[in-house]
């Protein structure tokens, strides 16, 4: 019985490592396919956005989270539930703006960058930019327009990875004329 309990943890670690290595291969291929880091960053964001648009349904079904009443509640759900569910980490929510419309997610450990070292010729590559797209896409599906960007990155020598999120506006459902 104890062997099976250990196997579950071992399996999760293997799945995590496989995901990390697969993601690394994806980024490597994008770097070969596109001329500069800015184009790779855009592709990673676009891919992440498409993932987020689809992932939100799975998240809502599995988490049983209801509608968030404000941006602070949204930040807590992202940090404590979504990141834990999909990446196995819980970033801290800090650096709130005075208006409460902007905050930072601080990732002490970013599982996407395990086994990664950026080459000198890719200094402007935002390796984990997929995460920004995922957050933007998922939140758009629940009627929140946000701006998401990396501010700090351990791959670039910073002590932590920091993702900055800014609330832009609530998206109103626009029904086609004649439908209510």
C-alpha positions in Angstrom: 0.0 0.0 0.0 2.8 2.4 0.8 4.3 1.7 -2.6 1.2 3.0 -4.4 1.2 6.2 -2.3 4.8 6.9 -3.3 4.0 6.1 -6.9 1.4 8.8 -7.1 3.9 11.5 -6.0 6.5 10.0 -8.4 4.0 10.1 -11.2 3.1 13.7 -10.6 6.8 14.7 -10.6 7.3 12.8 -13.9 4.3 14.5 -15.4 5.6 17.8 -14.3 9.1 17.2 -15.7 7.6 15.9 -19.0 5.5 19.0 -19.3 8.5 21.3 -18.5 10.6 19.5 -21.1 7.8 19.6 -23.7 7.3 23.3 -23.1 11.1 23.8 -23.6 11.0 22.0 -26.9 8.1 24.2 -28.0 9.9 27.4 -27.1 13.1 26.1 -28.8 11.1 25.4 -32.0 9.5 28.9 -31.9 13.0 30.4 -31.6 14.0 28.5 -34.7 10.8 29.5 -36.6 10.8 33.2 -35.9 13.4 35.8 -36.6 13.4 37.6 -33.2 12.5 37.2 -29.6 9.6 39.7 -29.9 7.9 37.5 -32.4 8.4 34.5 -30.2 7.0 36.4 -27.2 3.9 37.3 -29.3 3.4 33.7 -30.4 3.7 32.4 -26.8 1.1 35.0 -25.7 -1.2 34.0 -28.5 -0.9 30.3 -27.8 -1.4 31.0 -24.1 -4.5 33.1 -24.8 -6.0 30.2 -26.8 -5.3 27.8 -24.0 -6.8 30.1 -21.5 -10.0 30.5 -23.5 -10.5 26.7 -23.4 -9.0 26.1 -19.9 -11.5 28.3 -18.1 -14.3 25.8 -18.7 -12.3 23.0 -17.1 -11.3 25.3 -14.2 -14.9 26.4 -13.5 -16.1 22.8 -13.7 -13.4 21.3 -11.4 -13.1 24.1 -8.9 -16.7 24.9 -8.2 -15.8 28.6 -7.9 -18.6 31.1 -8.3 -18.4 34.5 -9.9 -15.9 36.8 -8.2 -17.3 40.1 -6.9 -14.2 42.2 -7.3 -10.6 42.1 -8.6 -9.2 41.2 -5.2 -11.3 38.1 -5.1 -10.2 37.3 -8.6 -6.6 37.6 -7.6 -7.1 35.2 -4.7 -8.8 32.6 -6.9 -6.0 32.8 -9.5 -3.3 32.5 -6.9 -4.7 30.0 -4.5 -6.8 27.8 -6.7 -5.9 28.1 -10.4 -2.1 28.1 -10.1 -2.3 25.4 -7.5 -4.6 23.2 -9.7 -2.6 23.5 -12.9 1.0 24.2 -11.9 1.2 23.0 -8.3 2.3 26.3 -7.0 0.7 29.1 -5.0 2.1 32.6 -6.0 1.7 35.4 -3.5 -0.5 38.4 -4.4 1.3 41.6 -3.6 1.9 45.2 -4.7 -1.7 46.3 -5.1 -2.2 49.7 -6.7 -4.0 52.3 -4.6 -7.1 52.0 -6.8 -7.2 48.2 -6.4 -7.1 47.6 -10.1 -3.5 46.3 -10.4 -1.5 43.7 -8.5 1.5 41.4 -8.8 1.7 37.6 -8.7 5.1 36.6 -7.2 6.2 33.1 -8.1 9.0 31.9 -5.8 9.3 28.9 -8.1 8.2 28.8 -11.7 7.9 25.2 -12.8 8.2 26.2 -16.5 11.8 27.2 -16.1 13.1 24.0 -14.5 16.1 22.8 -16.6 16.2 26.1 -18.5 19.1 28.5 -19.2 18.6 31.4 -21.7 21.3 31.7 -24.3 22.9 35.2 -24.5 21.4 35.8 -28.0 17.9 35.5 -26.5 18.1 38.2 -23.8 14.7 39.7 -24.7 12.8 36.4 -24.8 10.0 36.2 -22.2 10.3 32.4 -21.8 7.1 31.9 -19.7 5.0 34.4 -21.7 2.5 31.6 -22.3 1.3 32.2 -18.7 0.3 35.8 -19.5 -1.7 34.7 -22.5 -3.5 32.0 -20.4 -4.5 34.5 -17.7 -5.7 37.0 -20.3 -7.7 34.5 -22.3 -9.3 32.8 -19.2 -10.3 36.1 -17.7 -11.7 37.4 -20.9 -14.1 34.4 -21.0 -15.4 35.6 -17.6 -15.9 39.2 -18.9 -12.7 40.7 -17.6 -10.3 42.5 -19.9 -6.8 42.6 -18.3 -3.3 43.5 -19.2 -0.8 40.8 -18.1 3.0 41.1 -18.4 6.2 39.9 -16.8 8.0 42.4 -14.7 10.7 40.2 -13.2 12.1 36.8 -14.3 14.4 34.4 -12.5 15.8 33.4 -15.9 17.1 37.0 -16.3 18.8 37.1 -12.9 15.9 38.4 -10.8 15.3 36.8 -7.4 11.6 36.0 -8.2 9.3 35.8 -11.1 6.7 38.6 -11.1 3.6 38.8 -13.3 1.8 42.1 -13.2 -1.9 42.1 -13.8 -4.0 45.2 -14.5 -7.8 45.3 -14.7 -8.8 47.3 -17.8 -12.6 46.9 -17.9 -15.5 44.6 -17.5 -16.6 43.2 -20.8 -20.3 43.6 -21.5 -22.1 40.8 -23.3 -23.3 42.2 -26.6 -26.2 40.1 -27.9 -27.0 40.3 -31.6 -29.9 42.6 -32.4 -33.3 41.0 -31.7 -31.9 38.5 -29.1 -32.3 39.0 -25.4 
